[in-house]
Amino acid sequence: MATSSSSSSMVLLMVTYLLVVSIGNSNAQLTTNFYSSSCPNLDSTIKSVVQSAIRKEARMGASLLRLFFHDCFVNGCDGSLLLDDTSSFTGEKMAIPNNGSVRGFEVIDQIKSAVEKACPGIVSCADILAITARDSVVTLGGPSWDVKLGRRDARTASKTAADNNIPQPTFSLSALINSFQNQGLSTTDMVALSGGHTIGQARCTSFRTRIYNESNIDATFAKTRQANCPSTNNTGDNNLAPLDLQTPASFDNNYYKNLVNQKGLLHSDQQLFSGGSTNALVQTYGSNPTRFTSDFVAAIIKMGDIKPLTGSNGEIRKNCRRTN
């Protein structure tokens, strides 16, 4: 009788342990071959739309990469950023870091429409964002990687979390490090992912204070930027400047070379090379493009593992802008 009782206890302990492990490792359910049988043409379907969008406008590649980043930093990589406001919740699109800044939603709509034709009701919007980010980087000359898939879509969004969780262009180095640490990402991950600013553009409102008031900026570079970003608020606020002075439509390591030369466009960019703990890594990435791309790939895969909805959690949205 005692043996039977002790074996029952052992079974119960094992079940409890397995439950804890499975809950703790929800991202372990993401796999690179998740849709290999249910949607075999998924990669080619998404890639063709991404390439077409970037051919029309090179800046779109950076915008699509940024959507993935801004989605993952708010309650995990769950497609919540894509939801429009409803009567029951305010979405994330109007949050301070997103309002008038995030873009490319219509491209995601086009991709979702193409994917739904190929395999209806199978692929989540969250996974579409992850694949689209990879294809955007590749299309602009950057590295490729096998994307882990199997995420499901959130049924709600959080403007408050978007306001608080997404790093801001005004952040100090310590604020940037903390922001990434809160998502389980290291300082190395943060510096590598910041290299995404080797593509794309920023609005005058994001860098005005830096080009007029900061001293750790190349004087000629500051003057060049001032020509298209007047010092007066509300004048030219939406005028754009490239985040990477040299090759804004190529995914390379020039972003880091610019930082070493005090030509970072955003305050938060230049913080990575301002006498702090990340100086050495910035110099490494500036001189070693292979190291940068390998660290970037490792970091973006890790970012894609942030709190995914899997199994029976969430849903597969038919339309990325609204719940089913």
C-alpha positions in Angstrom: 0.0 0.0 0.0 2.8 2.4 0.9 4.6 1.5 -2.3 1.4 2.3 -4.3 1.0 5.6 -2.5 4.6 6.6 -3.0 4.5 5.7 -6.8 1.3 7.8 -7.1 3.1 10.7 -5.4 6.0 10.3 -7.8 3.7 10.3 -10.9 2.0 13.5 -9.5 5.4 15.1 -9.0 6.4 14.2 -12.5 3.2 15.6 -14.0 3.6 18.8 -12.0 7.2 19.2 -13.1 6.3 18.6 -16.8 3.5 21.2 -16.5 5.9 23.8 -15.0 8.5 23.1 -17.7 6.0 23.4 -20.5 4.6 26.6 -19.1 8.1 28.1 -18.5 9.2 27.2 -22.0 6.3 28.3 -24.1 8.8 29.6 -26.7 10.2 26.1 -27.1 6.9 25.4 -29.0 8.1 27.7 -31.8 9.8 25.8 -34.6 11.3 26.7 -38.0 9.2 24.1 -39.9 5.9 24.9 -38.2 4.0 25.5 -41.5 6.0 23.1 -43.7 3.0 20.9 -44.4 0.1 23.2 -43.6 1.3 26.1 -45.8 4.3 25.0 -47.9 4.4 28.1 -50.1 4.4 30.5 -47.1 8.0 31.8 -47.5 7.7 32.5 -51.3 4.2 34.1 -50.9 5.5 36.6 -48.3 8.8 37.3 -50.0 7.2 38.3 -53.3 5.0 41.0 -51.6 7.9 42.3 -49.4 10.2 42.6 -52.4 7.5 44.4 -54.4 6.8 46.9 -51.6 10.5 47.6 -51.1 11.0 48.1 -54.9 8.3 50.7 -54.8 9.9 52.4 -51.7 13.2 51.3 -50.2 12.3 52.9 -46.9 9.5 50.3 -46.5 12.0 47.6 -45.6 13.0 49.5 -42.4 9.4 50.2 -41.6 8.4 46.5 -41.8 11.4 45.5 -39.6 10.4 48.2 -37.1 6.8 46.8 -36.9 8.2 43.5 -35.6 10.3 45.3 -33.0 7.5 47.5 -31.8 5.2 44.5 -31.6 7.5 42.2 -29.6 8.3 44.9 -27.0 4.6 45.2 -26.0 3.4 42.0 -24.2 5.4 39.8 -26.5 5.4 39.0 -30.3 1.6 38.6 -30.6 0.5 40.9 -33.5 -1.2 43.3 -31.0 0.4 46.3 -32.8 -1.7 45.6 -35.9 -5.1 45.9 -34.2 -7.2 49.0 -34.9 -9.0 50.7 -31.9 -12.3 49.2 -30.9 -15.1 50.1 -28.5 -13.5 47.7 -25.9 -9.8 48.7 -26.1 -7.5 51.4 -27.4 -4.9 49.9 -29.7 -1.2 50.6 -29.8 -1.0 52.5 -33.1 -1.7 55.8 -31.3 0.8 55.3 -28.5 3.6 57.9 -28.3 6.4 55.8 -29.9 4.0 54.7 -32.7 1.7 57.6 -33.6 2.6 59.1 -36.9 5.7 57.0 -36.9 5.1 53.3 -37.4 4.0 52.5 -41.0 3.6 49.7 -43.4 0.3 48.3 -42.2 -1.1 48.2 -45.7 1.8 46.0 -46.8 1.0 43.6 -43.9 -2.6 43.7 -45.2 -1.4 42.7 -48.7 0.7 39.9 -47.3 -2.1 38.6 -45.1 -4.5 38.6 -48.1 -2.0 36.7 -50.2 -1.3 34.2 -47.4 -5.0 33.7 -46.8 -5.4 32.8 -50.5 -2.6 30.3 -50.3 -3.7 28.7 -47.0 -6.8 30.1 -45.3 -7.0 30.4 -41.5 -3.5 28.8 -40.9 -0.9 31.5 -40.5 -0.9 34.1 -37.7 -0.3 37.8 -38.2 2.4 37.6 -35.5 4.3 35.1 -37.6 3.8 37.2 -40.7 5.5 40.1 -38.9 8.5 37.8 -38.0 8.9 36.5 -41.6 8.4 40.0 -43.1 11.2 41.4 -40.8 13.6 38.7 -42.1 12.7 39.2 -45.7 13.0 43.0 -45.4 16.6 42.7 -44.1 17.5 40.2 -46.8 16.0 42.3 -49.6 18.1 45.3 -48.4 21.3 43.2 -48.5 21.4 41.9 -45.0 21.7 38.4 -43.5 19.1 35.7 -43.6 18.0 33.3 -40.8 15.5 30.5 -40.2 12.5 32.2 -38.5 11.0 30.3 -35.6 7.2 30.1 -36.1 4.0 28.9 -34.3 2.9 32.2 -32.7 -0.8 33.0 -32.4 -2.5 36.4 -32.4 -3.5 38.4 -29.4 -7.2 39.3 -29.0 -6.4 42.7 -27.4 -3.8 45.4 -27.4 -2.3 47.8 -24.8 -1.6 51.5 -25.6 -0.3 51.9 -22.0 2.3 49.1 -22.5 3.3 50.6 -25.8 3.8 54.0 -24.2 5.9 52.5 -21.5 7.8 49.6 -23.0 9.2 50.8 -26.4 12.6 52.6 -26.2 12.4 56.3 -27.0 14.9 58.3 -29.1 15.5 60.5 -26.0 16.7 57.5 -23.9 20.1 57.5 -22.1 22.3 54.4 -22.3 21.2 53.1 -18.9 17.5 53.6 -19.9 18.1 51.7 -23.2 19.9 48.8 -21.3 17.0 48.6 -18.8 14.4 48.7 -21.5 16.0 45.7 -23.3 16.7 43.9 -20.0 13.0 44.1 -19.2 12.4 42.0 -22.3 15.0 39.5 -21.4 17.5 40.9 -23.9 21.1 41.6 -23.0 23.2 44.7 -23.6 24.9 42.9 -26.6 21.4 42.2 -28.0 20.5 45.8 -27.6 23.6 47.1 -29.4 23.2 44.5 -32.2 19.4 45.2 -32.7 20.1 49.0 -32.8 22.0 48.2 -36.0 18.6 48.0 -37.6 19.0 51.8 -37.8 21.4 51.1 -40.6 18.3 51.4 -42.8 15.3 53.8 -42.7 14.7 57.4 -41.8 13.5 59.4 -38.8 11.3 62.5 -38.5 12.7 65.9 -37.5 10.8 65.7 -34.2 12.9 62.7 -33.2 16.3 64.4 -33.7 15.7 68.2 -33.5 17.0 68.6 -29.9 20.2 66.6 -30.7 21.2 68.5 -33.8 20.8 71.9 -32.1 21.7 71.3 -28.5 24.1 68.4 -28.1 27.9 68.7 -28.2 28.8 65.1 -29.0 27.9 65.6 -32.6 30.0 66.2 -35.7 29.5 69.9 -36.5 29.3 69.5 -40.3 26.8 66.6 -39.8 24.7 68.8 -37.5 24.6 71.6 -40.0 23.6 69.3 -42.8 20.7 68.0 -40.8 19.6 71.5 -39.6 19.1 72.5 -43.2 16.0 70.2 -43.4 14.9 70.4 -39.7 14.2 74.0 -38.5 14.8 74.7 -34.8 11.2 75.9 -34.4 8.7 73.4 -33.1 5.9 72.5 -35.5 8.0 73.6 -38.5 9.1 70.8 -40.7 8.3 68.3 -37.9 7.7 65.5 -40.5 10.8 66.2 -42.6 12.9 63.1 -42.9 16.6 62.3 -42.6 18.4 59.0 -43.0 19.3 57.2 -39.8 22.5 56.0 -41.6 24.1 58.9 -43.4 25.9 56.8 -46.1 23.7 53.8 -47.1 20.2 54.3 -45.8 18.8 51.6 -48.1 21.5 49.0 -47.5 21.7 46.7 -44.5 25.3 47.0 -43.5 27.5 48.1 -40.6 27.9 51.8 -41.5 25.6 52.8 -38.7 28.3 51.9 -36.2 31.0 53.7 -38.2 28.8 56.8 -38.0 28.5 56.5 -34.2 32.3 56.4 -33.9 32.5 59.6 -35.9 29.7 61.3 -33.8 27.2 61.1 -36.7 24.5 59.3 -34.9 21.2 60.9 -35.8 19.2 60.2 -32.7 20.3 60.9 -29.1 19.7 57.3 -28.3 21.9 56.2 -31.2 24.8 58.2 -30.1 24.4 57.0 -26.5 25.8 53.7 -27.7 29.1 55.5 -28.3 29.5 58.2 -25.7 32.2 56.9 -23.3 30.0 54.2 -21.8 30.0 50.5 -21.5 29.0 49.8 -25.1 31.8 51.8 -26.8 34.0 48.7 -27.5 31.1 46.7 -29.0 30.2 49.6 -31.3 33.8 49.8 -32.5 33.9 46.0 -33.0 30.7 46.0 -35.1 32.1 49.0 -37.1 35.2 47.1 -38.0 33.8 43.6 -38.2 30.6 43.3 -40.3 30.5 39.5 -39.9 30.4 39.8 -36.1 27.6 42.4 -36.4 25.4 40.3 -38.6 25.9 37.1 -36.6 25.0 39.0 -33.3 22.1 40.7 -35.0 20.7 37.4 -36.2 21.1 35.8 -32.7 19.4 38.9 -31.1 16.4 39.1 -33.5 15.7 35.3 -33.1 15.9 35.8 -29.3 13.6 38.9 -29.6 11.1 36.7 -31.6 10.9 34.4 -28.5 9.4 37.1 -26.3 6.2 35.7 -24.7 4.6 34.2 -27.8 1.0 32.9 -27.6 1.0 29.3 -28.6 -1.1 26.2 -28.4 -4.7 27.2 -27.6 -3.9 30.7 -26.5 -4.9 33.6 -28.8 -6.3 33.0 -32.3 -5.4 33.0 -36.0 -6.8 36.3 -37.2 -8.5 36.4 -40.6 -7.8 40.2 -40.8 -4.7 41.5 -39.0 -6.5 44.7 -38.0 -9.2 43.1 -36.0 -10.0 40.1 -33.9 -12.2 37.3 -35.4 
